[in-house]
Structures are given as structure tokens and as C-alpha cells.
């Protein structure tokens, strides 16, 4: 039911603005918060962390649980805006402030708000390439 509601809301927005948006990637997520459903804009997400069969969405200092596996969610996010930096972490490229070496070839990614996330050595090259393209 929440998928149908989101589709109707997006259709309504397209009618209102008169523009066709790229529907290949998510622009909003329906999140259950207590007894209500809340719409969360995807671009507000700082990073996403795996938590079993759930994805923990970090938005500022708040977290929201979404019953969706990381691989499924990653495929629905715009790769121009989000990149996987570890098997259990996807980060919003706009939130990255810096990165620096850690242990054993791993790096630490520092977000704009100071939070630190582990970047695995196998994903470092991909992230560096994306940051060069995105930031010049």
C-alpha cells in the first residue's frame, strides 16, 4: 500500500509541475514512524547502514529503519548521488568532507557533520574516481 501511495504522490507532483522526472531512481521513501507513515526525501539522507534485513537511514542525528536489504536499496538510489563505501554502508556523496588513511589499506570518510565512516580498501578507488568527477 505505501508504494501505491508514493506513486500517486509522485504522479500528482508531476502533474503539478508539468515536468517528467527521472523515475528510475528514488526521490522519496515511505518510512514508518510510530503509528504514522512519513515521506523522507532521499537527498536528505547522510548515509545508510545495514542492520540485518533492514537499512538504517541516518538523517542528521535521527535514524529511521526501512525494511529493505542494502543491495536492493542501492539499486534504487541514484549512483550520481550515492556510493557504497563498505559492504554495510552507502553514503551520500554531498555529505563527504574528507577522507584519510586508517589501518591495513582502509580509509576513514569524514562527513560534513564530523561523523566518521569506514571506507574499505576494495571500494576506495571507486570513491576517489567519483569524488574527482563530482568535485572537479
Secondary structure, 3 states (H helix, E strand, C coil): CHHHHHHHHHHHHHHHHCCCCCCCCCCEEEEEECCEEEEEEHHHCCEEEEECCEEEEEECCEEEEECCCHHHHHHHCCCCCEEEEECCEEEEHHHEEEEEECCCCCEEEEECCCCEEEECHHHHHHHHHHHHHHHC
